[in-house]
């Protein structure tokens, strides 16, 4: 048995796999005593896991004994190895991989040693120390330029600070190769809303401009973006929908595009999402 592996039962799965994967990459090996390829994979798997000196852990589950657990995770053939990171199943393979391919699989998901800087930066930012958080994130990226978590955290910090051009540079190379595609899409939406003309104007001034001239669509658009930044979702969508209603083509369909960005930022099950999507579609297709 690997120095960093153990037999795991269904009762232990949450602790030994889900929770453990918040500290290290956890590989779950579904196997059975009668399985020849399982016997071929085991020594290679254990050797490779041990070579990472604790950064990877191995949980071995007898698929014949824990059939319900195997079914829950869609095990159709064995050996089947599943990778867990931060409590989530992120990847898997079936069959007995050679050592080189197995190392490639692990390196794809192995948490970076610089990830601790990202965690510390998030804590500093939550405590109000944005400057300290930024310094740690830049340190992490200097040590590992491809560290996605650091780039995303720094981009979010920069957007909040109004440094949208810098944030855009960080997000650009992640558009088509990010692991966390949802967060990249969310930050892209946040960036577009934050970078719009007039967003730097105080909300009260924008409200006054719109009240004085309801056809001031530039101010109405900026106010919708500002309201979205403040997470006043329905107020933002009302404002942006009115831009679409008054002039669909204003600034190359900016009202509709801003609404789509707001939808990307809202909680996915927010009841207003479906309602406002329907209202937008009705307005566009009338």
PADOZA-801818 format. One record per residue: x, y, z of N, C-alpha, C in turn; residue in three letters. Coordinates in pm, whole numbers, padded with zeros to 5 digits, always signed. Layout:
% residues N
XYZXYZXYZAla...
END
This chain:
% residues 286
+00085-00120+00000+00000+00000+00000+00088+00125+00000Unk+00046+00224-00072+00116+00353-00076+00126+00414+00064Unk+00235+00489+00087+00249+00560+00214+00138+00663+00232Unk+00081+00707+00120-00022+00811+00126-00156+00759+00075Unk-00175+00628+00089-00300+00567+00047-00363+00485+00157Unk-00492+00459+00142-00562+00375+00239-00688+00320+00176Unk-00735+00209+00230-00865+00155+00191-00973+00240+00255Unk-01071+00277+00176-01177+00367+00223-01313+00303+00198Unk-01401+00312+00297-01537+00261+00284-01632+00376+00255Unk-01755+00341+00222-01855+00444+00194-01876+00536+00314Unk-01867+00480+00434-01887+00561+00555-01776+00663+00574Unk-01658+00634+00520-01544+00724+00537-01526+00819+00419Unk-01605+00801+00315-01580+00871+00189-01579+01023+00205Unk-01673+01078+00277-01681+01224+00287-01555+01279+00354Unk-01510+01215+00461-01392+01264+00533-01264+01240+00456Unk-01248+01116+00406-01121+01076+00346-01105+01121+00201Unk-01215+01158+00138-01206+01202-00001-01250+01348-00016Unk-01376+01376+00012-01429+01511-00012-01355+01614+00072Unk-01349+01594+00204-01282+01692+00289-01131+01690+00268Unk-01074+01572+00252-00929+01562+00232-00884+01633+00105Unk-00971+01638+00004-00934+01699-00123-00924+01851-00114Unk-00962+01908-00001-00943+02052+00020-00799+02082+00062Unk-00726+01978+00098-00587+01993+00140-00488+01937+00038Unk-00529+01839-00040-00442+01775-00137-00527+01714-00248Unk-00464+01684-00360-00532+01611-00467-00558+01468-00417Unk-00683+01423-00428-00719+01288-00385-00760+01207-00507Unk-00693+01095-00528-00730+00999-00632-00808+00885-00569Unk-00925+00857-00624-01008+00748-00576-00999+00634-00677Unk-00943+00523-00633-00924+00407-00719-01032+00303-00690Unk-01129+00291-00782-01230+00186-00773-01172+00059-00836Unk-01166-00049-00759-01102-00171-00803-01181-00292-00752Unk-01136-00411-00789-01194-00535-00735-01087-00643-00738Unk-01102-00741-00650-01002-00846-00635-00982-00926-00764Unk-01089-00949-00841-01082-01034-00960-01028-00960-01084Unk-01007-00829-01072-00976-00744-01187-00826-00746-01219Unk-00789-00806-01334-00649-00812-01373-00587-00676-01398Unk-00650-00587-01478-00594-00453-01499-00577-00374-01368Unk-00663-00402-01270-00648-00336-01140-00515-00374-01076Unk-00482-00502-01086-00355-00548-01028-00235-00489-01101Unk-00251-00463-01232-00144-00400-01308-00128-00253-01271Unk-00240-00186-01250-00236-00043-01221-00185-00014-01079Unk-00221-00096-00984-00194-00067-00843-00049-00031-00813Unk+00051-00111-00851+00188-00074-00815+00235+00054-00880Unk+00192+00079-01004+00231+00203-01073+00165+00322-01005Unk+00037+00308-00975-00037+00415-00909+00024+00449-00774Unk+00055+00348-00696+00112+00372-00563+00251+00435-00573Unk+00332+00391-00668+00465+00448-00687+00456+00597-00721Unk+00366+00631-00814+00354+00770-00858+00298+00856-00745Unk+00197+00808-00676+00140+00884-00563+00248+00911-00459Unk+00327+00811-00424+00432+00829-00323+00537+00931-00366Unk+00560+00941-00496+00664+01031-00545+00628+01177-00522Unk+00501+01207-00496+00460+01345-00472+00463+01380-00323Unk+00508+01287-00242+00540+01313-00101+00428+01382-00024Unk+00306+01332-00039+00195+01382+00040+00106+01484-00029Unk+00150+01536-00143+00067+01632-00215-00047+01562-00289Unk-00036+01430-00302-00142+01348-00362-00175+01235-00265Unk-00304+01209-00247-00347+01099-00161-00429+01000-00242Unk-00423+00875-00199-00491+00767-00271-00594+00701-00181Unk-00718+00698-00228-00826+00629-00157-00870+00510-00243Unk-00854+00389-00190-00889+00268-00266-01025+00216-00219Unk-01114+00196-00315-01250+00152-00284-01281+00025-00361Unk-01316-00079-00289-01354-00206-00350-01494-00191-00410Unk-01501-00190-00543-01629-00166-00610-01729-00278-00586Unk-01682-00399-00554-01774-00508-00523-01837-00491-00385Unk-01760-00436-00291-01809-00418-00155-01898-00295-00147Unk-01854-00185-00206-01929-00058-00200-01995-00031-00335Unk-02087-00117-00373-02151-00106-00504-02235+00021-00516Unk-02300+00060-00408-02384+00180-00413-02299+00303-00440Unk-02182+00312-00375-02092+00425-00396-02039+00425-00539Unk-02004+00307-00590-01956+00297-00727-02064+00341-00825Unk-02188+00302-00799-02298+00342-00886-02322+00491-00879Unk-02311+00548-00759-02334+00692-00742-02237+00773-00827Unk-02114+00724-00841-02013+00797-00917-01995+00741-01059Unk-02090+00665-01105-02093+00624-01244-01982+00532-01287Unk-01937+00445-01198-01831+00350-01232-01892+00238-01315Unk-01850+00229-01441-01904+00126-01532-01802+00019-01564Unk-01675+00050-01549-01569-00049-01569-01455-00015-01475Unk-01376-00116-01440-01265-00096-01349-01137-00153-01411Unk-01020-00094-01369-01006+00013-01270-01060+00145-01322Unk-01115+00221-01230-01164+00356-01260-01109+00448-01152Unk-01034+00548-01193-00970+00640-01099-01028+00779-01119Unk-01076+00837-01010-01139+00969-01014-01057+01066-00930Unk-01041+01189-00982-00964+01293-00913-01058+01392-00846Unk-01030+01421-00718-01108+01519-00641-01018+01635-00600Unk-01067+01757-00623-00998+01879-00584-01100+01972-00521Unk-01067+02027-00404-01155+02122-00335-01297+02068-00319Unk-01306+01938-00287-01436+01878-00260-01516+01839-00382Unk-01458+01856-00502-01532+01829-00625-01462+01724-00710Unk-01541+01640-00776-01489+01548-00876-01454+01630-01000Unk-01327+01625-01043-01284+01711-01153-01242+01633-01279Unk-01206+01505-01263-01159+01430-01380-01154+01282-01344Unk-01133+01198-01445-01125+01054-01420-01063+00984-01539Unk-01022+00860-01520-00980+00774-01630-01013+00630-01594Unk-01024+00546-01696-01047+00402-01676-00935+00325-01743Unk-00903+00209-01688-00798+00127-01744-00665+00151-01674Unk-00566+00073-01713-00434+00079-01649-00342+00169-01730Unk-00330+00294-01691-00242+00388-01760-00096+00357-01732Unk-00007+00384-01830+00136+00374-01802+00180+00488-01711Unk+00298+00476-01654+00344+00574-01555+00346+00716-01609Unk+00395+00736-01731+00403+00872-01786+00267+00938-01798Unk+00170+00862-01850+00035+00916-01866-00029+00945-01731Unk+00002+00861-01633-00052+00881-01499+00004+01008-01437Unk+00133+01033-01456+00193+01157-01405+00131+01279-01472Unk+00107+01270-01601+00043+01382-01672-00096+01409-01615Unk-00170+01303-01589-00305+01317-01533-00298+01389-01399Unk-00205+01349-01313-00192+01409-01180-00149+01554-01190Unk-00051+01583-01273+00000+01720-01284-00105+01816-01336Unk-00202+01765-01411-00309+01849-01461-00392+01908-01347Unk-00401+01835-01236-00490+01876-01128-00418+01901-00995Unk-00289+01880-00991-00216+01895-00865-00217+02040-00819Unk-00267+02068-00699-00265+02205-00649-00123+02259-00643Unk-00107+02384-00684+00024+02446-00687+00074+02473-00545Unk+00206+02464-00521+00258+02503-00390+00238+02651-00361Unk+00214+02729-00468+00189+02872-00449+00043+02902-00418Unk-00041+02798-00420-00183+02819-00393-00206+02872-00252Unk-00114+02843-00160-00129+02894-00024-00127+03045-00022Unk-00050+03106-00113-00047+03253-00121-00183+03307-00164Unk-00250+03235-00254-00383+03277-00299-00482+03270-00183Unk-00473+03163-00105-00562+03148+00010-00539+03260+00111Unk-00412+03289+00138-00380+03397+00232-00426+03532+00179Unk-00413+03551+00048-00457+03678-00013-00607+03696+00002Unk-00683+03588-00020-00829+03597-00006-00867+03634+00136Unk-00794+03580+00235-00822+03613+00374-00791+03759+00403Unk-00681+03809+00350-00645+03950+00370-00750+04042+00308Unk-00794+04007+00189-00893+04091+00123-01024+04091+00201Unk-01063+03976+00255-01185+03968+00335-01174+04054+00459Unk-01051+04072+00509-01028+04156+00627-01009+04303+00591Unk-01020+04336+00463-01009+04476+00421-00871+04520+00379Unk-00775+04428+00374-00638+04463+00337-00617+04429+00190Unk-00671+04514+00101-00660+04488-00042-00515+04499-00090Unk-00440+04593-00034-00301+04611-00076-00217+04488-00041Unk-00238+04436+00079-00166+04315+00119-00203+04197+00034Unk-00333+04185+00000-00378+04076-00085-00315+04087-00224Unk-00313+04208-00278-00255+04226-00411-00107+04189-00413Unk-00033+04226-00308+00110+04193-00302+00131+04042-00303Unk+00050+03967-00229+00064+03822-00225+00029+03759-00360Unk-00074+03811-00424-00115+03756-00553-00010+03782-00660Unk+00051+03900-00656+00157+03929-00753+00280+03844-00724Unk+00306+03816-00597+00417+03726-00561+00392+03587-00616Unk+00268+03539-00603+00235+03406-00654+00249+03399-00805Unk+00206+03504-00876+00214+03504-01021+00357+03520-01070Unk+00439+03590-00994+00580+03603-01030+00648+03466-01021Unk+00612+03389-00920+00671+03256-00903+00612+03155-01002Unk+00486+03175-01038+00417+03080-01127+00319+03156-01216Unk+00368+03209-01329+00284+03295-01413+00153+03231-01460Unk+00150+03099-01468+00028+03033-01516-00069+02994-01407Unk-00051+03045-01286-00137+03005-01173-00274+03071-01187Unk-00371+02995-01234-00502+03049-01267-00572+03112-01147Unk-00567+03045-01032-00636+03098-00915-00587+03236-00876Unk-00455+03257-00885-00398+03388-00850-00441+03493-00952Unk-00442+03456-01080-00482+03550-01184-00627+03593-01167Unk-00715+03498-01134-00856+03529-01118-00880+03616-00995Unk-00813+03583-00884-00828+03664-00762-00778+03806-00785Unk-00663+03818-00854-00608+03952-00880-00698+04030-00975Unk-00751+03964-01077-00842+04032-01170-00965+04085-01096Unk-01020+04006-01006-01137+04051-00930-01102+04172-00843Unk-00986+04167-00781-00942+04279-00697-00924+04405-00782Unk-00863+04390-00899-00838+04505-00985-00969+04565-01038Unk-01064+04480-01072-01194+04530-01118-01261+04613-01008Unk-01257+04561-00886-01318+04633-00773-01249+04766-00749Unk-01120+04775-00785-01043+04898-00764-01048+04990-00886Unk-01121+04951-00989-01134+05035-01107-01019+05024-01206Unk-00930+04930-01186-00816+04913-01279-00852+04808-01383Unk-00945+04846-01468-01006+04749-01560-00911+04705-01671Unk-00822+04794-01717-00730+04755-01823-00636+04644-01775Unk-00586+04656-01653-00499+04553-01597-00574+04421-01582Unk-00698+04432-01534-00779+04311-01516-00803+04242-01651Unk-00828+04322-01754-00853+04265-01886-00731+04189-01937Unk-00612+04241-01910-00489+04172-01952-00475+04037-01883Unk-00515+04029-01757-00508+03902-01685-00610+03801-01736Unk-00728+03850-01771-00835+03759-01813-00822+03714-01958Unk-00757+03795-02040-00754+03765-02184-00700+03625-02215Unk-00585+03584-02160-00535+03450-02195-00616+03336-02135Unk-00710+03366-02044-00789+03261-01981-00922+03237-02051Unk-00952+03316-02152-01084+03308-02214-01115+03170-02271Unk-01014+03101-02321-01041+02975-02392-00968+02855-02333Unk-00903+02872-02217-00829+02758-02162-00838+02749-02010Unk-00934+02813-01951-00945+02814-01805-01012+02687-01754Unk-00967+02641-01639-01038+02532-01571-01170+02583-01517Unk-01164+02700-01452-01285+02756-01390-01354+02848-01490Unk-01419+02787-01590-01481+02865-01696-01592+02956-01644Unk-01665+02909-01543-01775+02989-01489-01724+03118-01425Unk-01613+03107-01352-01562+03227-01287-01503+03324-01390Unk-01438+03271-01492-01386+03359-01597-01502+03433-01665Unk-01612+03363-01693-01727+03427-01754-01786+03533-01661Unk-01794+03501-01532-01848+03597-01435-01760+03722-01426Unk-01628+03702-01420-01538+03817-01411-01540+03898-01540Unk-01556+03829-01653-01568+03901-01779-01690+03991-01779Unk-01801+03941-01728-01923+04021-01718-01903+04138-01623Unk-01839+04111-01510-01814+04217-01412-01724+04325-01472Unk-01624+04280-01548-01531+04373-01611-01602+04463-01711Unk-01685+04404-01795-01756+04484-01897-01848+04587-01833Unk-01913+04548-01725-02001+04643-01656-01921+04754-01590Unk-01807+04717-01529-01726+04816-01457-01652+04910-01551Unk-01626+04865-01674-01546+04945-01767-01632+05038-01853Unk-01763+05035-01837-01850+05117-01921-01836+05265-01894Unk-01862+05345-01995-01856+05490-01981-01954+05537-01873Unk-01908+05629-01790-01993+05691-01689-02002+05615-01559Unk-01942+05496-01552-01954+05415-01431-01885+05481-01313Unk-01789+05571-01342-01715+05637-01234-01796+05750-01169Unk-01908+05789-01232-01993+05894-01176-02071+05839-01058Unk-02088+05921-00956-02161+05878-00836-02304+05838-00873Unk-02355+05735-00805-02488+05686-00837-02594+05794-00822Unk-02582+05875-00718-02680+05983-00699-02681+06081-00814Unk-02564+06112-00870-02557+06203-00985-02621+06140-01108Unk-02596+06010-01126-02657+05941-01240-02809+05939-01227Unk-02858+05914-01105-03003+05913-01083-03062+06050-01112Unk-02990+06156-01074-03039+06292-01099-03043+06321-01250Unk-02943+06275-01321-02940+06297-01466-03057+06227-01535Unk-03083+06103-01495-03191+06028-01556-03326+06091-01523Unk-03341+06138-01399-03467+06203-01359-03489+06331-01438Unk-03381+06404-01463-03392+06530-01536-03417+06509-01684Unk-03363+06400-01739-03378+06374-01882-03390+06224-01904Unk-03511+06171-01906-03532+06026-01922-03471+05970-02050Unk-03446+06056-02150-03387+06010-02275-03234+06017-02275Unk-03176+06048-02160-03030+06046-02148-02987+05900-02131Unk-02974+05831-02242-02950+05687-02237-02809+05654-02188Unk-02714+05742-02210-02579+05718-02158-02581+05710-02007Unk-02649+05803-01943-02659+05803-01797-02743+05686-01748Unk-02850+05655-01822-02935+05542-01784-02856+05410-01791Unk-02776+05395-01896-02694+05275-01910-02590+05267-01798Unk-02524+05379-01769-02424+05380-01662-02489+05351-01527Unk-02609+05404-01505-02678+05379-01379-02715+05231-01366Unk-02759+05169-01475-02789+05026-01471-02667+04945-01434Unk-02553+04980-01492-02429+04910-01458-02390+04931-01313Unk-02406+05055-01266-02372+05085-01126-02462+05007-01030Unk-02589+05002-01059-02683+04927-00975-02646+04778-00972Unk-02602+04726-01087-02560+04586-01091-02437+04565-01005Unk-02344+04659-01009-02223+04648-00926-02259+04645-00778Unk-02368+04713-00742-02417+04714-00604-02510+04597-00574Unk-02524+04506-00671-02609+04387-00660-02756+04421-00637Unk-02796+04535-00688-02939+04570-00690-02992+04521-00825Unk-03008+04391-00835-03028+04325-00963-03152+04374-01037Unk-03265+04374-00971-03389+04407-01041-03393+04554-01079Unk-03341+04643-00994-03333+04784-01030-03243+04802-01152Unk-03130+04729-01153-03039+04737-01267-03106+04690-01394Unk-03175+04577-01386-03239+04522-01506-03352+04611-01556Unk-03426+04672-01464-03530+04767-01505-03468+04883-01583Unk-03357+04935-01533-03292+05049-01596-03239+05011-01735Unk-03178+04894-01744-03121+04852-01872-03228+04813-01972Unk-03335+04754-01922-03445+04717-02011-03508+04842-02073Unk-03510+04950-01997-03564+05075-02049-03475+05132-02159Unk-03343+05111-02147-03253+05152-02255-03289+05078-02383Unk-03311+04947-02372-03347+04867-02488-03481+04915-02545Unk-03576+04942-02458-03709+04984-02504-03703+05117-02578Unk-03622+05212-02527-03615+05346-02587-03534+05348-02716Unk-03428+05265-02719-03343+05265-02839-03265+05135-02843Unk-03318+05036-02915-03256+04903-02919-03111+04910-02967Unk-03081+04997-03063-02948+05001-03120-02850+05091-03049Unk-02890+05150-02936-02804+05247-02867-02668+05186-02834Unk-02562+05251-02877-02424+05207-02852-02407+05058-02884Unk-02450+05024-03006-02433+04886-03054-02499+04784-02961Unk-02627+04813-02929-02708+04720-02849-02654+04704-02706Unk-02601+04814-02650-02536+04808-02519-02632+04769-02408Unk-02758+04812-02416-02853+04778-02310-02875+04629-02299Unk-02898+04564-02413-02920+04419-02411-02793+04346-02366Unk-02677+04388-02416-02553+04321-02379-02524+04335-02229Unk-02556+04452-02174-02537+04472-02031-02632+04384-01950Unk-02753+04367-01998-02847+04278-01930-02794+04134-01927Unk-02736+04089-02037-02679+03954-02041-02566+03940-01941Unk-02486+04046-01926-02380+04042-01826-02437+04035-01685Unk-02543+04108-01660-02606+04104-01528-02660+03963-01500Unk-02721+03900-01599-02769+03763-01581-02654+03670-01540Unk-02536+03690-01600-02420+03606-01566-02373+03627-01422Unk-02399+03746-01368-02354+03777-01231-02455+03735-01125Unk-02580+03728-01161-02684+03696-01063-02677+03551-01018Unk-02720+03523-00895-02730+03382-00853-02814+03307-00954Unk-02770+03188-00998-02836+03118-01109-02984+03089-01087Unk-03025+03073-00963-03166+03042-00937-03246+03164-00889Unk-03189+03281-00908-03261+03403-00868-03390+03410-00951Unk-03504+03431-00886-03632+03429-00959-03643+03536-01066Unk-03565+03644-01055-03577+03751-01153-03512+03716-01286Unk-03420+03620-01287-03349+03589-01411-03447+03546-01520Unk-03531+03448-01489-03625+03398-01590-03724+03508-01631Unk-03772+03583-01534-03872+03686-01564-03815+03793-01657Unk-03694+03838-01628-03636+03946-01709-03586+03894-01843Unk-03544+03769-01851-03509+03712-01981-03634+03711-02071Unk-03747+03675-02012-03872+03672-02089-03912+03812-02133Unk-03898+03910-02045-03933+04048-02079-03842+04102-02189Unk-03712+04068-02180-03619+04112-02283-03653+04048-02417Unk-03680+03918-02415-03714+03850-02541-03841+03906-02602Unk-03940+03935-02518-04066+03991-02568-04044+04128-02631Unk-03956+04207-02570-03929+04341-02620-03855+04335-02753Unk-03759+04245-02764-03679+04234-02885-03759+04178-03001Unk-03849+04084-02972-03920+04013-03078-04056+04072-03113Unk-04091+04180-03050-04225+04233-03078-04234+04293-03218Unk
END
